[in-house]
Amino acid sequence: MRRSRCSRQPPAFDAREIAHLVRWAQANPADYNYVAFCEKAKAAGCAGYLVSFAGRRVVYFGRTAETHVEHFPA
């Protein structure tokens, strides 16, 4: 029996990996691109993110409401 992708166990949210990915993006190395960032964030259990320009932060969240907050650089 073939299983669909939707039936797989979602990855656990890894806030440390999300923080690492943000630092990678901020450094803007030659191998960085947004698609790769999104794929790696998804693999780290990130289900989405919210940006607050007024609050100067990004909140990354997992499928069961785990969060990681990144404040904008000063």
PyRosetta script that sets phi, psi and omega in degrees:
from pyrosetta import init, pose_from_sequence

init()
pose = pose_from_sequence("MRRSRCSRQPPAFDAREIAHLVRWAQANPADYNYVAFCEKAKAAGCAGYLVSFAGRRVVYFGRTAETHVEHFPA")
pose.set_psi(1, 133.1)
pose.set_omega(1, -179.4)
pose.set_phi(2, -90.9)
pose.set_psi(2, 131.5)
pose.set_omega(2, 180.0)
pose.set_phi(3, -98.8)
pose.set_psi(3, 142.9)
pose.set_omega(3, 178.0)
pose.set_phi(4, -81.0)
pose.set_psi(4, 162.9)
pose.set_omega(4, 177.5)
pose.set_phi(5, -61.3)
pose.set_psi(5, -33.3)
pose.set_omega(5, -177.2)
pose.set_phi(6, -66.3)
pose.set_psi(6, -21.5)
pose.set_omega(6, -176.9)
pose.set_phi(7, -85.7)
pose.set_psi(7, -6.8)
pose.set_omega(7, 179.3)
pose.set_phi(8, -73.8)
pose.set_psi(8, 151.0)
pose.set_omega(8, 177.1)
pose.set_phi(9, -65.7)
pose.set_psi(9, 125.9)
pose.set_omega(9, 178.3)
pose.set_phi(10, -68.6)
pose.set_psi(10, 150.5)
pose.set_omega(10, -179.7)
pose.set_phi(11, -68.3)
pose.set_psi(11, 150.5)
pose.set_omega(11, 176.0)
pose.set_phi(12, -69.4)
pose.set_psi(12, 148.3)
pose.set_omega(12, 179.4)
pose.set_phi(13, -71.8)
pose.set_psi(13, 126.0)
pose.set_omega(13, -178.3)
pose.set_phi(14, -117.1)
pose.set_psi(14, 90.4)
pose.set_omega(14, -176.7)
pose.set_phi(15, -60.6)
pose.set_psi(15, -35.1)
pose.set_omega(15, 179.1)
pose.set_phi(16, -63.5)
pose.set_psi(16, -40.8)
pose.set_omega(16, 178.4)
pose.set_phi(17, -68.5)
pose.set_psi(17, -37.4)
pose.set_omega(17, 176.6)
pose.set_phi(18, -61.2)
pose.set_psi(18, -45.8)
pose.set_omega(18, 177.9)
pose.set_phi(19, -59.7)
pose.set_psi(19, -42.0)
pose.set_omega(19, 177.8)
pose.set_phi(20, -61.1)
pose.set_psi(20, -42.4)
pose.set_omega(20, 179.5)
pose.set_phi(21, -65.3)
pose.set_psi(21, -37.6)
pose.set_omega(21, 177.4)
pose.set_phi(22, -63.5)
pose.set_psi(22, -43.1)
pose.set_omega(22, 178.1)
pose.set_phi(23, -62.9)
pose.set_psi(23, -38.2)
pose.set_omega(23, 177.1)
pose.set_phi(24, -60.6)
pose.set_psi(24, -47.0)
pose.set_omega(24, 179.8)
pose.set_phi(25, -63.4)
pose.set_psi(25, -42.2)
pose.set_omega(25, -179.3)
pose.set_phi(26, -65.3)
pose.set_psi(26, -31.0)
pose.set_omega(26, 178.8)
pose.set_phi(27, -74.4)
pose.set_psi(27, -21.3)
pose.set_omega(27, 178.2)
pose.set_phi(28, 51.8)
pose.set_psi(28, 52.6)
pose.set_omega(28, 178.3)
pose.set_phi(29, -70.9)
pose.set_psi(29, 169.4)
pose.set_omega(29, -177.8)
pose.set_phi(30, -59.6)
pose.set_psi(30, -30.5)
pose.set_omega(30, -177.6)
pose.set_phi(31, -87.7)
pose.set_psi(31, 2.6)
pose.set_omega(31, -179.3)
pose.set_phi(32, -81.3)
pose.set_psi(32, 138.6)
pose.set_omega(32, 165.8)
pose.set_phi(33, -155.7)
pose.set_psi(33, 156.8)
pose.set_omega(33, -173.7)
pose.set_phi(34, -63.8)
pose.set_psi(34, -38.2)
pose.set_omega(34, 179.7)
pose.set_phi(35, -61.8)
pose.set_psi(35, -45.1)
pose.set_omega(35, 178.7)
pose.set_phi(36, -63.5)
pose.set_psi(36, -41.0)
pose.set_omega(36, 177.7)
pose.set_phi(37, -58.0)
pose.set_psi(37, -47.4)
pose.set_omega(37, -178.7)
pose.set_phi(38, -63.7)
pose.set_psi(38, -41.7)
pose.set_omega(38, 178.8)
pose.set_phi(39, -63.3)
pose.set_psi(39, -42.4)
pose.set_omega(39, 179.9)
pose.set_phi(40, -69.3)
pose.set_psi(40, -38.0)
pose.set_omega(40, 177.8)
pose.set_phi(41, -65.2)
pose.set_psi(41, -41.2)
pose.set_omega(41, 177.4)
pose.set_phi(42, -62.4)
pose.set_psi(42, -41.8)
pose.set_omega(42, 178.6)
pose.set_phi(43, -64.6)
pose.set_psi(43, -24.4)
pose.set_omega(43, 177.6)
pose.set_phi(44, -88.7)
pose.set_psi(44, 10.4)
pose.set_omega(44, 175.5)
pose.set_phi(45, 89.2)
pose.set_psi(45, 9.0)
pose.set_omega(45, -179.9)
pose.set_phi(46, -77.1)
pose.set_psi(46, 124.3)
pose.set_omega(46, 178.8)
pose.set_phi(47, -94.0)
pose.set_psi(47, -18.3)
pose.set_omega(47, 179.4)
pose.set_phi(48, 171.1)
pose.set_psi(48, -177.8)
pose.set_omega(48, 178.1)
pose.set_phi(49, -151.9)
pose.set_psi(49, 154.9)
pose.set_omega(49, 176.6)
pose.set_phi(50, -121.6)
pose.set_psi(50, 136.1)
pose.set_omega(50, 178.8)
pose.set_phi(51, -110.1)
pose.set_psi(51, 130.3)
pose.set_omega(51, 173.6)
pose.set_phi(52, -117.4)
pose.set_psi(52, 106.0)
pose.set_omega(52, 177.5)
pose.set_phi(53, -69.1)
pose.set_psi(53, -39.6)
pose.set_omega(53, 178.3)
pose.set_phi(54, -64.7)
pose.set_psi(54, -38.8)
pose.set_omega(54, 179.3)
pose.set_phi(55, -85.0)
pose.set_psi(55, -7.4)
pose.set_omega(55, 178.3)
pose.set_phi(56, 53.8)
pose.set_psi(56, 49.9)
pose.set_omega(56, -179.9)
pose.set_phi(57, -155.4)
pose.set_psi(57, 162.5)
pose.set_omega(57, 172.4)
pose.set_phi(58, -124.1)
pose.set_psi(58, 133.3)
pose.set_omega(58, 177.7)
pose.set_phi(59, -111.5)
pose.set_psi(59, 114.1)
pose.set_omega(59, 175.8)
pose.set_phi(60, -92.8)
pose.set_psi(60, 137.9)
pose.set_omega(60, -177.6)
pose.set_phi(61, -133.6)
pose.set_psi(61, 149.6)
pose.set_omega(61, 177.2)
pose.set_phi(62, -95.3)
pose.set_psi(62, 179.1)
pose.set_omega(62, -176.3)
pose.set_phi(63, -69.3)
pose.set_psi(63, -20.3)
pose.set_omega(63, 178.8)
pose.set_phi(64, -116.8)
pose.set_psi(64, 33.4)
pose.set_omega(64, 172.8)
pose.set_phi(65, 73.7)
pose.set_psi(65, 15.7)
pose.set_omega(65, 170.5)
pose.set_phi(66, -67.6)
pose.set_psi(66, 150.0)
pose.set_omega(66, -179.7)
pose.set_phi(67, -136.8)
pose.set_psi(67, 158.7)
pose.set_omega(67, 170.3)
pose.set_phi(68, -139.9)
pose.set_psi(68, 127.2)
pose.set_omega(68, -178.0)
pose.set_phi(69, -106.8)
pose.set_psi(69, 130.2)
pose.set_omega(69, 174.6)
pose.set_phi(70, -116.8)
pose.set_psi(70, 122.2)
pose.set_omega(70, 176.5)
pose.set_phi(71, -86.7)
pose.set_psi(71, 144.3)
pose.set_omega(71, 178.4)
pose.set_phi(72, -61.8)
pose.set_psi(72, 144.6)
pose.set_omega(72, 175.6)
pose.set_phi(73, -61.2)
pose.set_psi(73, 149.2)
pose.set_omega(73, -179.8)
pose.set_phi(74, -70.5)
pose.dump_pdb("model.pdb")
